[in-house]
Structure formats: structure tokens, C-alpha cells
Amino acid sequence: MTRRGTGIAFIAISAFLISTKYISAAIFGSGVSSWSQDLFDGMLTYVGYTLNIFSVLSLLVGILYIVWGEYEELKLNRSTNK
């Protein structure tokens, strides 16, 4: 797998983790008879910040891999053009 492909995979993992947070909060509150914004915010707090942390880390790693892949491609193109 190329560095760009790895970067895209990490960004996809980041999107999966952030959606998992919201799905977990919705599942946690599935037995509630009435919904409100404050209730859902409380459920998100109950889920915690771990998924946020791992999602941001995965996003940053993905971006770094994409930049690294683009840098290597640029360096390769410059060396072949000389």
C-alpha cells in the first residue's frame, strides 16, 4: 500500500471513530421516550472523549501520510527531470 493509500485509510478510520461516538450515544439513549438536545449532549458526555482523541490522532496521522506521499512523489519527479 502506498503512503497516500495509507493516509486515506487513516482518514477513513477517523470518520468511522467519530461516527461510532454518535451511534453509541444514540444506542445508549434508545430507551428514552422523549429526546432533547440537552439529553443527547449528556449521552455524548457519557460516551466519553476517548473516541474524539483517537479520531483526531488518526486524522492527523492520515494527513501526515498523505503529505509524506506527496513529498516523496515531488522529490521523485524532480530527480527524474534533471
CNS distance restraints for C-alpha pairs under 8 A (distance, minus, plus):
assign (resid   1 and name CA) (resid   5 and name CA) 6.04 0.50 0.50
assign (resid   1 and name CA) (resid   6 and name CA) 6.50 0.50 0.50
assign (resid   2 and name CA) (resid   6 and name CA) 6.21 0.50 0.50
assign (resid   2 and name CA) (resid  69 and name CA) 7.49 0.50 0.50
assign (resid   3 and name CA) (resid   7 and name CA) 6.12 0.50 0.50
assign (resid   3 and name CA) (resid  65 and name CA) 5.53 0.50 0.50
assign (resid   3 and name CA) (resid  66 and name CA) 6.25 0.50 0.50
assign (resid   3 and name CA) (resid  68 and name CA) 7.01 0.50 0.50
assign (resid   3 and name CA) (resid  69 and name CA) 4.97 0.50 0.50
assign (resid   4 and name CA) (resid   8 and name CA) 6.27 0.50 0.50
assign (resid   4 and name CA) (resid  65 and name CA) 6.14 0.50 0.50
assign (resid   4 and name CA) (resid  66 and name CA) 4.61 0.50 0.50
assign (resid   4 and name CA) (resid  67 and name CA) 7.90 0.50 0.50
assign (resid   4 and name CA) (resid  68 and name CA) 7.92 0.50 0.50
assign (resid   4 and name CA) (resid  69 and name CA) 5.34 0.50 0.50
assign (resid   4 and name CA) (resid  70 and name CA) 7.49 0.50 0.50
assign (resid   5 and name CA) (resid   9 and name CA) 6.21 0.50 0.50
assign (resid   5 and name CA) (resid  66 and name CA) 7.81 0.50 0.50
assign (resid   6 and name CA) (resid  10 and name CA) 6.28 0.50 0.50
assign (resid   6 and name CA) (resid  62 and name CA) 7.00 0.50 0.50
assign (resid   6 and name CA) (resid  65 and name CA) 6.69 0.50 0.50
assign (resid   6 and name CA) (resid  66 and name CA) 7.75 0.50 0.50
assign (resid   7 and name CA) (resid  11 and name CA) 6.27 0.50 0.50
assign (resid   7 and name CA) (resid  61 and name CA) 7.01 0.50 0.50
assign (resid   7 and name CA) (resid  62 and name CA) 3.81 0.50 0.50
assign (resid   7 and name CA) (resid  63 and name CA) 6.06 0.50 0.50
assign (resid   7 and name CA) (resid  64 and name CA) 7.20 0.50 0.50
assign (resid   7 and name CA) (resid  65 and name CA) 4.73 0.50 0.50
assign (resid   7 and name CA) (resid  66 and name CA) 5.05 0.50 0.50
assign (resid   8 and name CA) (resid  12 and name CA) 6.15 0.50 0.50
assign (resid   8 and name CA) (resid  62 and name CA) 6.15 0.50 0.50
assign (resid   8 and name CA) (resid  66 and name CA) 7.43 0.50 0.50
assign (resid   9 and name CA) (resid  13 and name CA) 6.21 0.50 0.50
assign (resid   9 and name CA) (resid  62 and name CA) 7.18 0.50 0.50
assign (resid  10 and name CA) (resid  14 and name CA) 6.19 0.50 0.50
assign (resid  10 and name CA) (resid  58 and name CA) 5.46 0.50 0.50
assign (resid  10 and name CA) (resid  59 and name CA) 6.29 0.50 0.50
assign (resid  10 and name CA) (resid  61 and name CA) 6.72 0.50 0.50
assign (resid  10 and name CA) (resid  62 and name CA) 4.67 0.50 0.50
assign (resid  11 and name CA) (resid  15 and name CA) 6.34 0.50 0.50
assign (resid  11 and name CA) (resid  58 and name CA) 6.40 0.50 0.50
assign (resid  11 and name CA) (resid  59 and name CA) 5.04 0.50 0.50
assign (resid  11 and name CA) (resid  62 and name CA) 5.22 0.50 0.50
assign (resid  11 and name CA) (resid  63 and name CA) 7.49 0.50 0.50
assign (resid  12 and name CA) (resid  16 and name CA) 6.18 0.50 0.50
assign (resid  13 and name CA) (resid  17 and name CA) 6.13 0.50 0.50
assign (resid  13 and name CA) (resid  55 and name CA) 7.40 0.50 0.50
assign (resid  13 and name CA) (resid  58 and name CA) 6.78 0.50 0.50
assign (resid  13 and name CA) (resid  59 and name CA) 8.00 0.50 0.50
assign (resid  14 and name CA) (resid  18 and name CA) 6.31 0.50 0.50
assign (resid  14 and name CA) (resid  54 and name CA) 7.45 0.50 0.50
assign (resid  14 and name CA) (resid  55 and name CA) 4.37 0.50 0.50
assign (resid  14 and name CA) (resid  56 and name CA) 6.81 0.50 0.50
assign (resid  14 and name CA) (resid  57 and name CA) 7.95 0.50 0.50
assign (resid  14 and name CA) (resid  58 and name CA) 5.29 0.50 0.50
assign (resid  14 and name CA) (resid  59 and name CA) 5.47 0.50 0.50
assign (resid  15 and name CA) (resid  19 and name CA) 6.18 0.50 0.50
assign (resid  15 and name CA) (resid  55 and name CA) 7.14 0.50 0.50
assign (resid  16 and name CA) (resid  20 and name CA) 6.03 0.50 0.50
assign (resid  17 and name CA) (resid  21 and name CA) 6.48 0.50 0.50
assign (resid  17 and name CA) (resid  51 and name CA) 5.95 0.50 0.50
assign (resid  17 and name CA) (resid  52 and name CA) 7.57 0.50 0.50
assign (resid  17 and name CA) (resid  54 and name CA) 7.47 0.50 0.50
assign (resid  17 and name CA) (resid  55 and name CA) 5.60 0.50 0.50
assign (resid  18 and name CA) (resid  22 and name CA) 6.92 0.50 0.50
assign (resid  18 and name CA) (resid  51 and name CA) 6.51 0.50 0.50
assign (resid  18 and name CA) (resid  52 and name CA) 6.47 0.50 0.50
assign (resid  18 and name CA) (resid  55 and name CA) 6.10 0.50 0.50
assign (resid  19 and name CA) (resid  23 and name CA) 6.15 0.50 0.50
assign (resid  20 and name CA) (resid  24 and name CA) 5.86 0.50 0.50
assign (resid  20 and name CA) (resid  51 and name CA) 7.84 0.50 0.50
assign (resid  21 and name CA) (resid  25 and name CA) 6.33 0.50 0.50
assign (resid  21 and name CA) (resid  44 and name CA) 7.29 0.50 0.50
assign (resid  21 and name CA) (resid  47 and name CA) 6.86 0.50 0.50
assign (resid  21 and name CA) (resid  51 and name CA) 6.31 0.50 0.50
assign (resid  21 and name CA) (resid  52 and name CA) 7.83 0.50 0.50
assign (resid  22 and name CA) (resid  26 and name CA) 6.20 0.50 0.50
assign (resid  22 and name CA) (resid  44 and name CA) 7.03 0.50 0.50
assign (resid  23 and name CA) (resid  27 and name CA) 6.11 0.50 0.50
assign (resid  24 and name CA) (resid  28 and name CA) 6.01 0.50 0.50
assign (resid  24 and name CA) (resid  47 and name CA) 6.99 0.50 0.50
assign (resid  25 and name CA) (resid  29 and name CA) 6.28 0.50 0.50
assign (resid  25 and name CA) (resid  40 and name CA) 7.16 0.50 0.50
assign (resid  25 and name CA) (resid  43 and name CA) 5.19 0.50 0.50
assign (resid  25 and name CA) (resid  44 and name CA) 5.37 0.50 0.50
assign (resid  25 and name CA) (resid  46 and name CA) 7.77 0.50 0.50
assign (resid  25 and name CA) (resid  47 and name CA) 6.28 0.50 0.50
assign (resid  26 and name CA) (resid  30 and name CA) 5.97 0.50 0.50
assign (resid  26 and name CA) (resid  40 and name CA) 7.67 0.50 0.50
assign (resid  26 and name CA) (resid  43 and name CA) 7.70 0.50 0.50
assign (resid  28 and name CA) (resid  43 and name CA) 6.98 0.50 0.50
assign (resid  29 and name CA) (resid  40 and name CA) 7.64 0.50 0.50
assign (resid  29 and name CA) (resid  43 and name CA) 6.86 0.50 0.50
assign (resid  35 and name CA) (resid  39 and name CA) 6.57 0.50 0.50
assign (resid  35 and name CA) (resid  40 and name CA) 7.27 0.50 0.50
assign (resid  36 and name CA) (resid  40 and name CA) 6.35 0.50 0.50
assign (resid  37 and name CA) (resid  41 and name CA) 6.11 0.50 0.50
assign (resid  38 and name CA) (resid  42 and name CA) 6.17 0.50 0.50
assign (resid  39 and name CA) (resid  43 and name CA) 6.34 0.50 0.50
assign (resid  40 and name CA) (resid  44 and name CA) 6.21 0.50 0.50
assign (resid  41 and name CA) (resid  45 and name CA) 6.22 0.50 0.50
assign (resid  42 and name CA) (resid  46 and name CA) 6.20 0.50 0.50
assign (resid  43 and name CA) (resid  47 and name CA) 6.32 0.50 0.50
assign (resid  44 and name CA) (resid  48 and name CA) 6.62 0.50 0.50
assign (resid  45 and name CA) (resid  49 and name CA) 7.51 0.50 0.50
assign (resid  49 and name CA) (resid  53 and name CA) 6.29 0.50 0.50
assign (resid  50 and name CA) (resid  54 and name CA) 6.26 0.50 0.50
assign (resid  51 and name CA) (resid  55 and name CA) 5.85 0.50 0.50
assign (resid  52 and name CA) (resid  56 and name CA) 6.14 0.50 0.50
assign (resid  53 and name CA) (resid  57 and name CA) 6.19 0.50 0.50
assign (resid  54 and name CA) (resid  58 and name CA) 5.96 0.50 0.50
assign (resid  55 and name CA) (resid  59 and name CA) 6.11 0.50 0.50
assign (resid  56 and name CA) (resid  60 and name CA) 6.15 0.50 0.50
assign (resid  57 and name CA) (resid  61 and name CA) 6.15 0.50 0.50
assign (resid  58 and name CA) (resid  62 and name CA) 6.05 0.50 0.50
assign (resid  59 and name CA) (resid  63 and name CA) 6.19 0.50 0.50
assign (resid  60 and name CA) (resid  64 and name CA) 6.11 0.50 0.50
assign (resid  61 and name CA) (resid  65 and name CA) 6.14 0.50 0.50
assign (resid  62 and name CA) (resid  66 and name CA) 6.28 0.50 0.50
assign (resid  63 and name CA) (resid  67 and name CA) 6.18 0.50 0.50
assign (resid  64 and name CA) (resid  68 and name CA) 5.98 0.50 0.50
assign (resid  65 and name CA) (resid  69 and name CA) 6.07 0.50 0.50
assign (resid  66 and name CA) (resid  70 and name CA) 6.16 0.50 0.50
assign (resid  67 and name CA) (resid  71 and name CA) 6.04 0.50 0.50
assign (resid  68 and name CA) (resid  72 and name CA) 6.19 0.50 0.50
assign (resid  69 and name CA) (resid  73 and name CA) 6.19 0.50 0.50
assign (resid  70 and name CA) (resid  74 and name CA) 6.11 0.50 0.50
assign (resid  71 and name CA) (resid  75 and name CA) 6.08 0.50 0.50
assign (resid  72 and name CA) (resid  76 and name CA) 6.05 0.50 0.50
assign (resid  73 and name CA) (resid  77 and name CA) 6.14 0.50 0.50
assign (resid  74 and name CA) (resid  78 and name CA) 6.17 0.50 0.50
assign (resid  75 and name CA) (resid  79 and name CA) 6.26 0.50 0.50
assign (resid  76 and name CA) (resid  80 and name CA) 6.31 0.50 0.50
assign (resid  77 and name CA) (resid  81 and name CA) 6.16 0.50 0.50
assign (resid  78 and name CA) (resid  82 and name CA) 6.66 0.50 0.50
